[in-house]
């Protein structure tokens, strides 16, 4: 009880500080905001390696080199994507219809951080929040408390030297469920930006506050008969070994086009993936899945480490563990999402059957998230894209890097919305534009007199417009 009370008190104190800082931050102009964001991004980039080391040591999952790359994406790449973005004053002008949009920050954000990507999430959320002129308070996973504090303090110090109001970035150090709940429900909280497991995302959406939470991935990858097989396998295994699969956009299942099944399996073996068969499958299931969800003990562990937990002998440099499956659902435990280099394999004849299997996989725990396609035939690519319910369809690249914007031109993001199918409020890679409200300033139609839109009166005296509104009347 004392720990809960201390956590609640800390959440309230941090929110009071952020509320006061918000009044100052909301008055800053675009040049001042951009100077602060640049200073913080440069500090984050400089600290990327040290932050990665601290995250791996504290959480016990992932790889230092991968987390360093994540931190660079969340600092350098995010800065490149937002540096020219207008988030203050008039941000959109429609001179033809005389409609203007003025940015207004949503206000103080409660930012929940996962264990899997703790510091990268801090860097990313801080940069997009301050760019939108929103203060924020972090609630880290209990196993990532120290590294989240390191990341947040690094950015707060750099930001304050550049003019950021003190208290604009806060972080909890006393972590309990009650304290995090208070952070999300407090009167000063205007928005929740939640990244983590299903329970914390559900709590965010149940808080009574607007929330941007994201669902699980369970990403299927289609390997078509038109694919460059060697490249496809290389990209998939690159994804699996990037921080050992801790990003929710990492592939979980491979759906193989039947004519290339043998070629793909041979290439997977050549690139050091190991097929688990016979009674060893049950042992792997028991290690990876506990009850109806993944076992936290395997998250971010290498293929060899997971095999040892299951009593399976594989080489130390194994790139992934593979299991053939025939069905999707509770009766096939490894069709669940497992944030580690473990892949289920299905075989279907043709992309239309493949699409049905992929949709079945998404429906079992990845609605709206991501689909990966390896193909050269654009009819196949667009056919699959139209039929599946995922909102990120990445082509011929690592799903991890593609969905998060590391190897595509999608917005670089650590929060990937899953839209209506995933019970999320957004289907986008969350950016500063998701953290602002816009005031709409609109002129009377009869006063809009540009050459492209001229008001006229019909024989009954009603005003109508020539141009964009030529079928509208008032």
Beta strands, then each sheet from edge to edge (+ up, - down):
strand 1: 90-94
strand 2: 99-105
strand 3: 109-112
strand 4: 136-139
strand 5: 169-171
strand 6: 191-194
strand 7: 211-213
strand 8: 219-223
strand 9: 251-257
strand 10: 273-275
strand 11: 289-290
strand 12: 293-294
strand 13: 320-324
strand 14: 342-348
strand 15: 370-374
strand 16: 392-395
strand 17: 436-442
strand 18: 454-457
strand 19: 463-466
sheet 1: 1+ 2- 17+
sheet 2: 5+ 4+ 3+ 6+ 7+
sheet 3: 10+ 13+ 14+ 9+ 8+ 15+ 16+
sheet 4: 11+ 12-
sheet 5: 18+ 19-
end
